Amino acid sequence: MSPAPDERDRIRAAMDRILQGTAQHSNGALTIVALAQEAGVPRNALTQRHLDLKNDFYAEVRARGQTPHSEIRLRRQIVKLKEPSAKDATELAQLRTDSSTSSAL
């Protein structure tokens, strides 16, 4: 399936709306999914055919001092994944302390 002739124009217009906070067809999130929905194109249009526009979108988001929602979500997930590790480290330290105390007896 070939892209519609105005696909790039629709993506650029959608970028402008999302970045201005005036999204009409999406939730306005700073993500490729929202951008595709706002432009009325499949997501793979941005991930396969128009990588330059996807990169421009993220560059503009960062230039405005904003963090893309996908990056925020990933950072939260990293924090959650590290939490059990910190808990495990505390528990391991306690077990080591208990072990060295009981072996000294």
N, C-alpha and C positions, 0 to 999 in steps of 0.2 A: 504494500500500500504506500503510495507516494504522499508526501506531506501536502497539505493545502497550500496554495500559492501565498496566502496571507499569514501563514503560521508564524513566521518570525515577527511580523508586525503585531500580531495578537499577543505574542509572548512579551514583547517590549512594552506594549500598553498595559499588560497585566503586571509587569514589574513595576511600572510607574504607580499604578493604583495601590499595590501592596505596600510599596515603600512610602507612599504618601498617607497610608492608613485609610484608604477609601475603597477597599476591596468590595466587589459587588457579587462575585460568584464563588467565593471561598471564605474561609474563616480569617483570612489575612495573615496567617502565620508566616514566618520567615523561613519557609521550607519549599523544596522543589515540588512536593505534592500539592501544596496550596497554590504555588505558581502555575502548575499545569492545570489545576482545576479552574483557577481564575482566567487562564487563557483559553480554556476549552480545548485543550490538547491532551493526548495521553502522556503519562509521566515519561515514558521512554523517548518522547520527542526531545526532552531536555537532557536525558542521560545518554542518548545515543546519537541523535541527529544534530542537536544544537548545544553541544558542550560549551561553546563559547558564551552563549547567553546564560547558561547555568552558572558558569564561572563569573561572568559579569554581575549577575544577581548577588552571589555571595560576596564578591568584592565590594559591591555597593553597600551591602548590609554592614560589612566590617568597617568601611570607610565612614559610615555614619555613627560608628561607635556602638553598634548593636551586635549582639551575638545571635547567630541563627538558632532557631528553636531546636534543630536537630543536634547542634553542639551542646546546648543547655541540657537537653535530655540525656545525651551521652555522659556529660559530666556528672549529672545526678546518679546515673547508673553506676559509674565508677565509684562514687562515694558509697553507695549502697553495697557494692561488691567488696569494698575495703572494710566496711564495718564488721562483718563476721571475722575477718582476719585479725582485727584489733582485739576483738573479744577472745578469739582463739589464742592469741599471743598472751593475753592476760591470764587466761586459764592455764596455758602451758607454763608460764612463770610460776603460778601458784603451785602447780603439780611438782615442778622442780624444787621449789622451796619445801614442800611437804615431803618429797622424796629424800632430800638431803637432811632434813630434820629427823626423819624416821631412821635413816641409815646411821646417823650419829648416835642413836640410842642403842 
